[in-house]
Amino acid sequence: MVMRVHDWLSKSHEGLYTQTGLTFGYLLLTDNRERMGFGATSPEGQWLDGEVVPKWVSFKGAYDAWLDPAERSASKTLKLTEAEEAFVPFYRKLYAALKNGLFITDDDLIHMGFPARTSGPRHPAPVAKEAPDSDADTSVRGRVTVSFFDRGGKHKKGKPDGQHCVEIAWVLSDVPVSRWDGLTHSTVDTNSPLTLAFENDVRGKTMYYALRWENTRGEKGPWSEILNVVVP
């Protein structure tokens, strides 16, 4: 019998963008680089800066240009696909190097959007079956702070087993938004609460938003209902 091994790499453009944002947002912090053996003057660090990061930046730029459905074109889709194909082999090598790193913990790997090392039977992280519950705080001018937690969880905190972060999709709109694909902005956070900051000229506008869990393999659960709050 052939055993199928789950591929940790996110398969969608959006998922890969989110996953790599977690990776480099954590890895490129100076203290983390030095501790994990990727300091700027080390061979690993020079490879990271000279080969991996430029390809990631190209992928990010192509993704940002492609993101708006109203301006999406065949040429932008092709550029995104080409940038992704150039980047992914280096991203796989990076994970292999990180996974084998002497001073890199499983917690480091999880914070970077990678699966932890396994020792024994592997139990893949489940895809969330329910959306997060949330509360919104508008007590600070120009800031919307969303606390998220497991549905039905005690003390309104915690993430379901195997879930690494929450994604919040949002948009400012003068008319009610009834479709999730109408929430054109997206951000992720591994720890509650998540704060969105706005300029003074959008105070009083309505922000529509929804949340969903993402597991340690980059797989997303269902969206919550679309909620709304006025930017204070």
GIDA-V143199 format. One record per residue. OMEGA is omega in degrees with one decimal (* if undefined). Layout:
BEGIN
omega=OMEGA
omega=OMEGA
END
This chain:
BEGIN
omega=179.3
omega=178.6
omega=178.7
omega=179.4
omega=-179.0
omega=176.9
omega=-176.8
omega=-174.9
omega=177.8
omega=-172.4
omega=-178.5
omega=175.9
omega=-177.9
omega=-179.1
omega=179.5
omega=177.9
omega=-180.0
omega=-178.2
omega=-178.2
omega=174.9
omega=176.2
omega=-177.7
omega=-172.2
omega=174.5
omega=179.7
omega=-174.5
omega=-174.2
omega=171.1
omega=-171.8
omega=-178.4
omega=179.7
omega=178.6
omega=-177.3
omega=-177.1
omega=-174.1
omega=175.0
omega=180.0
omega=176.0
omega=-171.3
omega=-177.7
omega=179.3
omega=176.6
omega=179.0
omega=-179.9
omega=178.5
omega=175.4
omega=178.6
omega=-176.7
omega=-174.6
omega=-175.0
omega=-170.2
omega=-175.8
omega=178.2
omega=178.6
omega=174.9
omega=179.0
omega=177.4
omega=177.2
omega=179.5
omega=-179.8
omega=178.7
omega=178.8
omega=-179.5
omega=178.9
omega=-176.7
omega=-164.5
omega=-175.2
omega=-178.2
omega=-178.2
omega=-178.1
omega=-178.1
omega=-179.6
omega=179.0
omega=-178.7
omega=178.0
omega=177.4
omega=178.4
omega=179.4
omega=178.2
omega=-179.8
omega=179.8
omega=179.3
omega=179.3
omega=-179.7
omega=177.9
omega=-175.0
omega=-169.7
omega=179.3
omega=178.7
omega=177.7
omega=176.6
omega=178.0
omega=178.9
omega=178.8
omega=179.4
omega=179.5
omega=-179.9
omega=-178.0
omega=-178.6
omega=-177.5
omega=-176.3
omega=-173.9
omega=180.0
omega=-175.5
omega=174.0
omega=178.5
omega=174.8
omega=-178.2
omega=-178.9
omega=177.7
omega=178.8
omega=178.1
omega=179.4
omega=173.1
omega=175.5
omega=174.4
omega=179.1
omega=174.6
omega=-175.5
omega=-177.7
omega=-178.3
omega=177.5
omega=-176.1
omega=177.0
omega=-178.1
omega=169.9
omega=-178.6
omega=179.7
omega=179.3
omega=177.4
omega=176.1
omega=163.2
omega=-177.1
omega=171.8
omega=178.1
omega=178.7
omega=-179.9
omega=-176.0
omega=-179.5
omega=-178.8
omega=176.0
omega=-178.2
omega=172.6
omega=-179.0
omega=-177.5
omega=173.5
omega=-178.6
omega=-175.6
omega=-178.5
omega=179.5
omega=179.0
omega=-178.0
omega=178.2
omega=176.2
omega=176.3
omega=175.7
omega=176.6
omega=177.3
omega=176.6
omega=179.8
omega=175.6
omega=-178.0
omega=-173.9
omega=-174.5
omega=172.8
omega=172.6
omega=173.7
omega=175.3
omega=-173.3
omega=175.3
omega=170.1
omega=-174.5
omega=176.2
omega=179.3
omega=-179.5
omega=178.8
omega=-175.4
omega=-179.7
omega=179.7
omega=-179.6
omega=172.9
omega=176.7
omega=-164.5
omega=178.0
omega=-177.2
omega=173.4
omega=-179.3
omega=176.5
omega=-179.0
omega=-178.1
omega=176.7
omega=2.6
omega=176.8
omega=-177.2
omega=174.5
omega=-178.4
omega=-177.3
omega=175.0
omega=-176.0
omega=-173.7
omega=176.8
omega=176.0
omega=-177.2
omega=176.4
omega=-179.2
omega=175.1
omega=174.3
omega=-175.1
omega=175.2
omega=-177.5
omega=172.3
omega=177.5
omega=171.0
omega=-176.1
omega=-175.7
omega=177.2
omega=178.8
omega=-179.9
omega=-171.2
omega=175.0
omega=-178.3
omega=175.1
omega=168.1
omega=170.2
omega=178.6
omega=-179.1
omega=177.6
omega=179.9
omega=178.5
omega=178.9
omega=-175.0
omega=*
END
